[in-house]
Amino acid sequence: MHRILSRHLGDEDRYTIHPGDLSWWLYHHDRRRVAPEIRVGEDAIAVLHGHEGEVDVFGGDARIDLFDAVRDDAHTSVAGVSESDTTLIRALEQRGLAPAGDADVTFVRGVSPLGATVPDGYEVRALAGEEEAWARRAASHAAFESTQAPDDHLARYLSFMRSPVYVPERDLVAVTPDGTVGSFLIWWGDEATGIAQLEPVGTHPAHQRRGLAAAVFDRALADMRAAGMTRVRVETGEGRPGAIAFYRSVGFEPFHRLRWWKPAP
């Protein structure tokens, strides 16, 4: 699956998720929902989110045949369709689907240093193991306004930390002396292409507007360069102007504008 995704990561006319995104989807899923199912075809993969009737298809042109093999005509929708992917758009139109809802945007930049400073009273470093998972959970829960019960939210993150895809040194945080996590991110690398991915990125509302996110990102950029990465991507919804403003402020440029396609009414 990673080889298929890597083959198309840099395509300008079609969108493909980063292998790190796939790992995040599979190992940090909400236990209240069924984990995504993966189907692998010729030069393509399909990710089936059963709880939403969603199919995401990535890879080469074979992704259209794979979509036909797994879709349910009655309700299947497709997320992550780039507005520049005319081949996939034409196929979806022929199958009675149309764009719906707000768009998401994929941004990209090089891995040159940002030059951010760490605010007084904070330290930027990797998360110090499971003993800090509670603090990492609290920051994420607040940043994303999660409705999941705190104990369940913590169990979910601990399960991810114990998974084969978790790389401890890439789980970066800005922490106070008392152990409070103010900002966090995880970055994922793809050695085949030199493209990294940020997922997730967040700052606790009580610690915003202090430069924490930039400081953590600058540390991530240094680690990416050391690991041989040359570009980094991140995604967010157009309905999140604060996130978009931040990503632009640290040098990201739009790469793909993504739409959700659903059966036409």
C-alpha positions in Angstrom: 0.0 0.0 0.0 2.8 2.4 0.9 4.5 1.7 -2.5 1.3 2.5 -4.4 0.8 5.8 -2.4 4.4 6.8 -2.7 4.3 6.4 -6.5 1.6 9.2 -6.8 2.4 11.5 -3.8 3.8 14.3 -5.9 1.2 14.2 -8.7 -0.2 17.7 -9.5 -3.3 16.5 -11.3 -4.5 13.9 -8.7 -4.5 13.7 -4.9 -3.1 10.8 -3.0 -3.0 10.5 0.8 0.4 10.2 2.4 1.3 6.8 3.9 1.4 8.5 7.2 -2.2 9.6 6.9 -3.2 6.0 6.1 -1.3 4.8 9.3 -3.1 7.4 11.3 -6.5 6.4 10.0 -5.9 2.7 10.7 -4.3 3.0 14.2 -5.9 6.1 15.7 -9.5 5.3 14.9 -12.5 6.0 17.2 -13.4 2.7 18.9 -17.0 3.8 18.7 -16.8 3.2 15.0 -15.5 0.3 12.9 -11.9 0.7 11.7 -11.5 1.5 8.0 -11.3 -1.4 5.6 -8.6 -1.4 3.0 -8.9 -2.9 -0.5 -5.8 -3.1 -2.6 -6.0 -3.3 -6.4 -3.7 -2.7 -9.4 -1.8 0.5 -8.6 -4.6 1.7 -6.4 -6.1 1.3 -2.9 -9.6 2.0 -1.6 -10.3 3.0 2.0 -13.9 2.1 3.1 -15.3 4.0 6.0 -18.3 1.8 6.8 -19.9 4.2 9.3 -20.2 7.0 6.8 -20.7 5.1 3.5 -17.5 6.7 2.3 -15.0 5.3 -0.1 -11.6 7.0 -0.7 -9.7 5.9 -3.8 -6.1 6.7 -4.4 -3.4 5.7 -6.9 -3.3 5.5 -10.7 -6.2 5.3 -13.1 -7.0 1.8 -11.8 -8.6 3.5 -8.8 -11.7 4.0 -10.8 -12.1 0.3 -11.5 -11.4 -0.4 -7.8 -14.1 2.1 -6.9 -16.6 0.3 -9.1 -15.8 -3.0 -7.4 -16.4 -1.8 -3.9 -19.1 1.0 -4.1 -22.7 0.7 -3.1 -24.8 2.6 -5.7 -27.3 3.6 -3.0 -25.2 5.7 -0.8 -21.4 5.6 -1.5 -19.7 9.0 -1.4 -16.1 9.8 -2.2 -13.8 12.1 -0.3 -10.5 13.7 -1.2 -11.2 14.3 -4.9 -8.9 17.0 -6.2 -10.5 19.7 -8.4 -7.6 19.2 -10.9 -8.2 15.4 -11.2 -10.3 15.6 -14.4 -10.1 11.8 -15.0 -11.7 10.9 -11.6 -14.2 13.8 -11.8 -15.4 12.6 -15.2 -15.8 9.1 -13.9 -17.8 10.2 -10.8 -20.1 12.4 -12.9 -20.8 9.4 -15.2 -21.8 7.5 -12.1 -24.2 10.1 -10.9 -22.1 11.8 -8.2 -21.7 15.5 -7.7 -19.5 17.7 -5.4 -21.0 18.6 -2.0 -20.0 20.4 1.1 -17.0 22.5 2.0 -13.6 21.9 0.4 -10.4 20.8 2.1 -7.0 22.1 1.1 -3.6 20.3 1.0 -0.7 22.7 1.5 3.0 22.0 0.8 6.3 23.7 1.5 10.0 22.9 1.6 11.7 22.0 4.9 13.9 25.1 5.2 14.1 26.4 8.8 11.4 28.7 10.1 13.5 30.5 12.6 10.9 30.4 15.4 11.8 30.8 19.0 10.4 28.8 21.9 8.3 31.0 24.1 9.5 31.5 27.7 8.0 28.9 30.1 7.9 26.1 27.5 10.1 23.3 26.3 9.8 21.8 22.8 10.6 18.1 22.7 9.3 14.6 22.0 6.5 13.3 24.2 8.1 11.5 27.1 6.4 8.2 26.7 3.1 6.8 28.0 3.4 8.7 31.3 2.7 11.9 29.4 -0.2 10.5 27.3 -2.7 12.0 29.7 -1.3 15.5 29.1 -1.1 14.9 25.3 -4.7 13.7 25.4 -5.9 16.8 27.3 -4.4 19.1 24.7 -5.8 17.2 21.8 -9.3 16.9 23.4 -9.4 20.7 23.9 -7.8 21.6 20.6 -10.3 19.6 18.5 -13.3 20.0 20.8 -13.7 16.3 21.1 -16.9 14.8 22.3 -15.4 11.6 23.3 -15.2 10.7 27.1 -11.8 11.6 28.5 -11.0 8.0 29.6 -12.0 6.7 26.1 -9.9 9.4 24.5 -6.9 8.5 26.5 -7.3 4.7 25.8 -7.5 5.6 22.1 -4.2 7.5 22.2 -2.5 4.8 24.3 -3.6 2.2 21.8 -2.0 4.3 19.0 1.2 4.8 20.9 1.5 1.0 21.3 0.9 0.4 17.6 3.6 -0.6 15.0 3.3 2.7 13.2 4.1 5.0 16.2 7.5 6.7 16.1 8.0 8.3 19.5 10.6 10.9 18.4 8.1 12.3 15.9 5.4 13.0 18.4 6.5 16.5 19.3 5.0 18.8 22.0 5.5 22.1 23.7 5.2 21.6 27.4 5.3 23.7 30.6 7.4 22.8 33.6 4.4 21.2 35.3 3.9 18.9 32.3 1.0 20.6 30.6 1.0 20.2 26.8 0.3 23.4 25.1 0.9 22.5 21.5 1.6 19.3 19.6 2.1 17.7 16.2 3.1 14.4 14.7 5.1 14.2 11.5 5.3 11.2 9.1 8.0 10.6 6.6 8.1 8.8 3.2 11.6 7.9 2.4 10.8 7.0 -1.2 9.7 10.5 -2.1 11.2 12.7 0.6 7.7 14.0 1.4 6.7 14.4 5.0 3.2 14.9 6.4 1.8 16.6 9.4 -1.1 14.8 11.1 -2.3 15.9 13.6 -1.5 19.5 14.5 -3.1 21.3 17.3 -2.8 23.8 20.2 -4.8 23.9 23.4 -7.1 27.0 23.3 -5.6 28.2 26.6 -2.1 28.3 25.0 -2.8 29.9 21.6 -1.3 33.1 20.2 2.0 32.5 21.9 4.0 31.1 19.0 3.9 27.6 20.3 2.7 26.0 17.0 5.5 27.7 15.1 8.1 26.6 17.6 7.0 22.9 17.5 6.8 23.0 13.7 10.3 24.5 13.5 11.6 21.6 15.6 9.8 19.2 13.2 11.4 20.8 10.2 14.9 20.2 11.7 14.0 16.6 12.3 12.6 16.2 8.8 15.8 17.6 7.2 17.9 15.2 9.3 15.8 12.3 8.0 16.2 13.3 4.4 12.8 14.9 3.8 12.6 17.7 1.2 8.9 18.7 1.3 6.2 18.6 3.9 2.4 18.6 3.4 -0.5 19.3 5.7 -4.3 19.4 5.2 -7.2 21.3 6.7 -10.7 22.4 5.9 -11.6 25.7 4.2 -13.9 26.2 7.1 -10.9 26.6 9.5 -9.6 30.1 8.6 -7.4 30.2 11.7 -5.5 27.0 10.7 -5.2 28.3 7.1 -3.8 31.6 8.3 -1.2 29.8 10.4 -0.1 27.4 7.6 0.3 30.3 5.2 2.2 32.3 7.9 4.8 29.5 8.1 5.4 29.2 4.4 2.8 26.7 3.2 1.3 27.1 -0.3 -1.9 25.4 -1.6 -1.3 22.3 -3.6 -4.7 20.5 -3.9 -8.2 21.7 -3.3 -10.3 18.7 -2.4 -14.0 18.1 -2.6 -16.4 15.5 -1.2 -18.5 13.8 -4.0 -21.9 12.3 -3.1 -24.8 10.8 -5.1 -26.7 13.7 -6.8 -30.2 14.3 -5.4 
